[in-house]
Amino acid sequence: MAQLVRTETSQPAPPPARRSLRPSWAWIGVLPFFGFVAAFLFYPALSIVVQTFFDRERRPTLQNLLDLNQPFIISSYVYTIELSAVTAVVGGLLGFLLAYAVTIGRLPGWVRSSLLTFSGVASNFAGVPLAFAFIATLGQLGLVTQALKSLGISLYPSFSLYSFWGLAITYIYFQIPLMVLIMAPALDGLRPEWREAAENLGASGWQYWRQIALPILLPSILGTTALLFGNAFGAHATAFALTGGGSQGNVVTILIGAQLSSDALANPGLGNALAFGMIVIMTATIGLYTWLRRRSERWIQ
Amino acid sequence: MSTQIVTRRRFLKITTAAGFSALVAACGAPSAATPTSAPAAAPTAAAAAAPTAAAMAPLPAAPAAGPIDLKAIGGLDALVEAAKKEGELSTIALPNDWANYGEVKKAFLAKYPFLKHNDLNPDASSAQEIEAIKANAGNTGPQNPDVVDVAFVFGDSSKKEGLFQPYKVATWDSIPASLKDPDGHWYADYYGVMAFEVNTAVVKNVPQDWADLLKPEYKGQIALAGDPTGSGQAINAVWAAALGNGGSLDDAAPGLAFFKKLNDAGNLLPVIAKPATIAKGETPIALRWDYNALANRDQSAGNPEIAVIIPKSGSLAGVYIQAISAYSPRPHAARLWMEFLYSDEGQLLWLKGYASPARFDDLKARNAIPADLLAKLPKTDVKVGIPNAAQIDTANNAIKTGWPTVVGATVK
């Protein structure tokens, strides 16, 4: 079996695309895209990094970064990282199981297509509509809350939509479908021949999973989980809509908003430093995702 | 120096008739109310706010202030004509459900239909209004607010920063001296008392005092109506809690400690309370000005049932002020707005929304208040703390800077 894996690794890379000596006109097609990325991704990110190191009088300073070392800012980062990690792991696990069920779980084809369509919609169902949907179902006077109450089960006060777990459940709603969407192609990449070969050599189902399927899928699973982490970490609209701006900004994105939206504590420098901290964490996350993804793609070709 | 015992009626009386300066000059007896004390108190607040002003980037020079009263303009008809030429009025942070502003705006526009109304960011906080003036200085577009309605503490500091321009409305003399800047840069509009607004569909056992809020039965049910780092209503809720918990008008720290306890107990929600969240039951107990709470009670008309409680052990009175932006692109429309607000008609519209207008006593003395409206006003016998300008300044700073560190960002 190990041999088989090694053979796969040494598979030659696809032949390089044919290159023409003349400049290709096809580049013109992607120029608007690069312009867009430069204007709306690189320029704002660069401006955040630069402004982090300047004070209000445009003098270079490290004060903004030093200001991050305050209990309420650290606790806010910890809270956001915990929230992102929990929703990435729970959402990732449930999403993986769902994707497994529809790809190699021998479910009828219509289940697969309808689940993928639903996932496409639900993974983008975030922000204001999602917050209100959850208030209407699980809020203090929500439909589910009231229905349970009439059965004698009272959710509140032990549960609150505005607590850590309330927010986590709301986030998991858009994390699961994202995991399904990204994992389904990876699971499709598992070739039936591998399993057949393993079974012919006498492997049990458990051995197949532990020694073949999981090692192949693991980079993909971990990579997608990293992406889910980043997805939750950068979320703002859902938390904002849920709390109406959150007077206590427990999520970093809301805290940034509070620093920039000119209330009495307004400190754009600190806001930039907070965003800079997020860029660092996000870059690490996306870097991890890209690296793991590249490792896994070797198997899916 | 702490709180004095007043009934709501008596509160209205001392803050208007005799004791305008109960608000500005004294936390104590109405006898401290002397016209001279107002200017004396003013520089303290302004001086304290100066460092903040200095830290900001310089603003472009404001256009020269215009005529300072109706006579200088040439009478109301001339003002209406000048406003007609401007054609627009931009107001900011005037929610329809706040102090009856919905009806005030409607009545004003019905009277002067030639004005196009730009209703900017109705949910903005006082601090955001001041920032909007600064950010739009020199801008003549509709996004530049002509007038603001801000918490009392912003009056002198913003005057000092040159953000307001003076104008004395026709009814100027009937506004108590301590409720206005002697030069006309700002004038109080209305005031109220901090109260608990309770959705009784969710909360069966209505809390009667500050200490009650700590009970486990209110877990996850209590919300502020703003961000305590910038909203006057939220800051005053924290300060009012101080009065009921061993603090005073000079010491707001116990309020922060109280909210920390509330948060640690899991009773404080990280949600900004608004009429919608109260109706939905998402913020079953909201700390809001009594006029907002009472108006909301009337408006929801029993769906859901709303109770308004002034905490037994004491609460706090708060004043808001009106001012015309120094950078107003439509200064005549702005003056027309002020004339309307301070006319009997405008003042009664505020009173209809349970906000006690600055000219309350004058209206009452002239029997200009309809009897049914007067009868509807709430009566309470609890202690109401009435801070002066310096105390407001100190407490505001203590609360907005102390909130993130004492109570913390991560509300449980």
Chai-1 contact restraints between the chains, C-beta under 6 A:
chainA,res_idxA,chainB,res_idxB,connection_type,confidence,min_distance_angstrom,max_distance_angstrom,comment,restraint_id
A,F72,B,P404,contact,1.0,0.0,6.0,A-B,restraint_1
A,F72,B,G408,contact,1.0,0.0,6.0,A-B,restraint_2
A,F72,B,A409,contact,1.0,0.0,6.0,A-B,restraint_3
A,S75,B,A409,contact,1.0,0.0,6.0,A-B,restraint_4
A,S75,B,T410,contact,1.0,0.0,6.0,A-B,restraint_5
A,S76,B,A409,contact,1.0,0.0,6.0,A-B,restraint_6
A,Y79,B,T410,contact,1.0,0.0,6.0,A-B,restraint_7
A,G139,B,E282,contact,1.0,0.0,6.0,A-B,restraint_8
A,Q140,B,V202,contact,1.0,0.0,6.0,A-B,restraint_9
A,Q140,B,G281,contact,1.0,0.0,6.0,A-B,restraint_10
A,Q140,B,E282,contact,1.0,0.0,6.0,A-B,restraint_11
A,L141,B,G281,contact,1.0,0.0,6.0,A-B,restraint_12
A,P157,B,K219,contact,1.0,0.0,6.0,A-B,restraint_13
A,P157,B,G220,contact,1.0,0.0,6.0,A-B,restraint_14
A,S160,B,G220,contact,1.0,0.0,6.0,A-B,restraint_15
A,Y162,B,L269,contact,1.0,0.0,6.0,A-B,restraint_16
A,Y162,B,P270,contact,1.0,0.0,6.0,A-B,restraint_17
A,Y162,B,V271,contact,1.0,0.0,6.0,A-B,restraint_18
A,T243,B,P270,contact,1.0,0.0,6.0,A-B,restraint_19
A,T243,B,V271,contact,1.0,0.0,6.0,A-B,restraint_20
A,G244,B,V271,contact,1.0,0.0,6.0,A-B,restraint_21
A,G244,B,I272,contact,1.0,0.0,6.0,A-B,restraint_22
A,G245,B,I272,contact,1.0,0.0,6.0,A-B,restraint_23
A,G246,B,P270,contact,1.0,0.0,6.0,A-B,restraint_24
A,S247,B,L224,contact,1.0,0.0,6.0,A-B,restraint_25
A,S247,B,D227,contact,1.0,0.0,6.0,A-B,restraint_26
A,S247,B,I272,contact,1.0,0.0,6.0,A-B,restraint_27
A,Q248,B,P270,contact,1.0,0.0,6.0,A-B,restraint_28
A,Q248,B,V411,contact,1.0,0.0,6.0,A-B,restraint_29
A,G249,B,A409,contact,1.0,0.0,6.0,A-B,restraint_30
A,N250,B,P270,contact,1.0,0.0,6.0,A-B,restraint_31
A,N250,B,A409,contact,1.0,0.0,6.0,A-B,restraint_32
A,N250,B,T410,contact,1.0,0.0,6.0,A-B,restraint_33
A,N250,B,V411,contact,1.0,0.0,6.0,A-B,restraint_34
A,S262,B,Q128,contact,1.0,0.0,6.0,A-B,restraint_35
A,S262,B,E131,contact,1.0,0.0,6.0,A-B,restraint_36
A,D263,B,S125,contact,1.0,0.0,6.0,A-B,restraint_37
A,D263,B,A127,contact,1.0,0.0,6.0,A-B,restraint_38
A,D263,B,D227,contact,1.0,0.0,6.0,A-B,restraint_39
A,D263,B,T229,contact,1.0,0.0,6.0,A-B,restraint_40
A,D263,B,G230,contact,1.0,0.0,6.0,A-B,restraint_41
A,A264,B,A127,contact,1.0,0.0,6.0,A-B,restraint_42
A,A264,B,T229,contact,1.0,0.0,6.0,A-B,restraint_43
A,A264,B,G230,contact,1.0,0.0,6.0,A-B,restraint_44
A,A264,B,K400,contact,1.0,0.0,6.0,A-B,restraint_45
A,L265,B,T229,contact,1.0,0.0,6.0,A-B,restraint_46
